[in-house]
Amino acid sequence: MSVSNLVQRAQPVIIQRILGSRSIWDARMAVVFAGYAKLFLPLITVLPGLILFALHPEFLQGDWLAAQHQADKGYIALVTELLPIGMRGLLLAVLFSAVQATITSVVNSTATVLTIDIYVPLFRPNATDKQIVSFGILASVASVVLGILIAIWLSQSGGGIFQYIQTLNAFFAPPFAAIFVLGILTRRVNATGGIVAIIGGSPSASSSRSWELC
C-alpha cells in the first residue's frame, strides 16, 4: 500500500496538476492530501465486493474466476439492486464523469510525455508547433485505442481487474517508489541514477516474478 501510494504521487497526471499550484507550499500540501486520500482506496474498492458477496453468497459457491468477474461488477450491481431509480441515475452519472475525467487526464499526460520527452528531443529537435500538435493528437488516439484493446483482452481472459492492477504495481511500482523515497531522504540522487533505476527496476521485478512462477 505504501509503495503504491508513493508511485501514485509520482505519476505524470499528478505532477501536471501539482505544477499548476499557486506556490511550493500548495504543491507540497497537494501531494500530502492526495497521499492521505489514497488511504481510503482499499475501503472504496474492497467494501462493495464484500457487500455483494454478502448479498449473493452463491457467487462464492461457483468457480472462483467467475466470482472475480462478478466482483468487478460489484459497484454497478449494488447501485442497481439497492438504490431507487433517481439515485441510480445520479450515482451512475457521477461514476461516468469520474471515469471520463480520469481517462482525459491519463491521455493528456501520456501524449505530453510521448511528445515533449521522447518525440521532440530524440526524433524531431527542430519540430514546428504544427508537427508537435499533430504528434500529440496521434499519441492521444493511439493511447485510447491501446487502452480499449487491453480492456477487451482483460474482459475475455481469466481473473479480475483488481488482480491485474496489483500485478502491474508489483512490476512497475518498486523502482518509482525507490526514486521517490531517496529523493526525499538524500540530495545525492541524480537524473542518471533515476533513469537507470526505472530502466533496470521493472525488468528485475519481472524476472524475479517469473522465477517464482517457475
N, C-alpha and C positions, 0 to 999 in steps of 0.2 A: 504493500500500500504506500509506504513512504517513497520507494523508488518510483512508482508510477506517478506520485504527486510531484516529485521533482521534475520528471520528464514532461508532464503536462505544462508546467510553468515555463519550460524552455521551448515550447512549440512556437513556430512562426506566427500562428494565429494569435497567441497571447502576446508575443513580442511586439507585433504590429500595433496592437491596442495599447500596450504599455508605452510605446514611443509617442503616442498621442496624448500622454498625460501633461498636465499643466506644469508640474515640477518633478524633481527627483523624488521628493518625499511622497507625492501622489503615486508615482510609479512603483515605489517600494511597497506602499500600503496596498496597491492593487494586487501585487504578487502575493502578499500575505493573506489578503482577503480571499483570493482565488484558491490558495492552498487550504485554508480552513473550510471553504465551501466544498472542496473536493472530499473532505472527510465524510460528508453526508451521502456520497455516491453509493457506498455499499447498501445503505438503508433504502435508497431510491431504487436500486437495481434488484436487490435480493428480496425485499419485503413483498412486492407484488407477486413474485413467483411463489413465495411461501403461502400467501393468501389463496392463490389459485389452486395449489395442491391441497390446501385445507378444505376448499370448497369442492374440489374434484379429486378425491383420493384415488379414483380409478385410473387416473393418468399414470400414477406411480406403479400400478399393478401390471402394466404392459411393458413394452420394450423401452429401454432407457433412452435410446436415441429419439424415439417418438416423444418421450416425455420432455426432452430438451427442446425440441421444436415447439411443443405446447408452451413451455416456459418463455420462449422468445415472444410468443403472442400474449403473454400474461396481462400486460397493461391494457391492450385493446379488449381482451376478453372480460376483464374486471369492469372496465368502463361500460361495456355493452350489457353486462348482467346486472350490475348493482346500481347504476345511476339512471335517473329519469331522462326522457328524451332531450329536454332542453340542456341539461348539464352534459349529456353525451356530446352534443354538437360543440358546446363551449370548450370542453377539455380536448376533444379531437382537433379543434381549430388551434388551440394552444400548442398541442403536440406537433402539428404540421408546421406551425410558424417557427417553433424551436428547431425542428429538423431543417427547415429552409434556411434559417439564419446560420446554422452550423455548416451546412453544405456551402453556402455562399462564402463564409469566412475561410473554409478549407480550400475551396477552389481559388479564391483570391490569393491566399498565401502560397499555394502551390505554383500558380502562374508567376507570382513575384519572384520566388526562389529560382525557378527554372529560367526566367528571363534575365533578371538582374545579376544573379550569382553564377549562372552557367552559360547561357547563350551569349550575352554581351561580352564578358571578359574572355571567354575561351574560344568563341567562334566568330563573333562579329564585333570587335572592339570599336569600329567606326560606324556602327549601325545607326541609321536615321531614326527619328521618332516614329515614323510610319512603320518601319520594319520592326521596331521593338513592340509597338502596339499589336501588330499583326501576329507576331510570335506569341505574345501574351494571350491573344484570343485563341490561337491554336492550342496552346498549352492548357487553357481552361477547358476547351472542348474535349481534348484528349483525356484529361484527368476525370471529367464527368463520365465519359464512355468507359474508361477503365474501372471506375467505381461501380457502374452498372453491371459490367461483366463479372466483377468479383462478387457482387451481391447475388447474381444469378447462380454463380458457381457454389456459393455458400448455401443457398437455399436448396440446392439439389444434392449436396453432399451430407454426410453424417455429422452429428454433433451440433451444438448450439452456438449462436453467435458470441455469447459471453465467453465460451471456451476458446474460440479463435482469438478474441481480443486479448485474453490473458496470455495465450501462447505467443502472440506477436510482441506483447510487452516484455515477455521473458527474453526475446531475441534482441530487441532494439532499445529497451529502456536502460539497462545497466551502463553502457558507455556514456549516454547523455547524463544520467544521474551522477556518474563519477565526475564528469566535467563540471557539472553544476556545483557539487559539493566542494571540489578542490578550488574552484573559482571563488568560493566564499571564504575558504579557510586559508588560502595562500595566494600571494601575488606572483609566484614563480611560474604559474601556468600560462602558457602562451598559445597562440593560434596554431602553431605547428603541432604541438602536443595534443590539442583538441581534435585536429583533423585525423591524426594518427589513431587516437582513441576511438573515434567514430568509425573509421575505415576498418580497424582491426578488431574492435569490440564485438560488433554484430556477427562477423564470421566465427569468432571464437565461441560466442554463445551458441551459435547454430551447430558448430562441430561438437561442443560438449553435450548438447541436447541429443544429437544424432548418436553419440557414443552411449548415452544412457539408454536410448531406444534399442540399440543393438545388444 
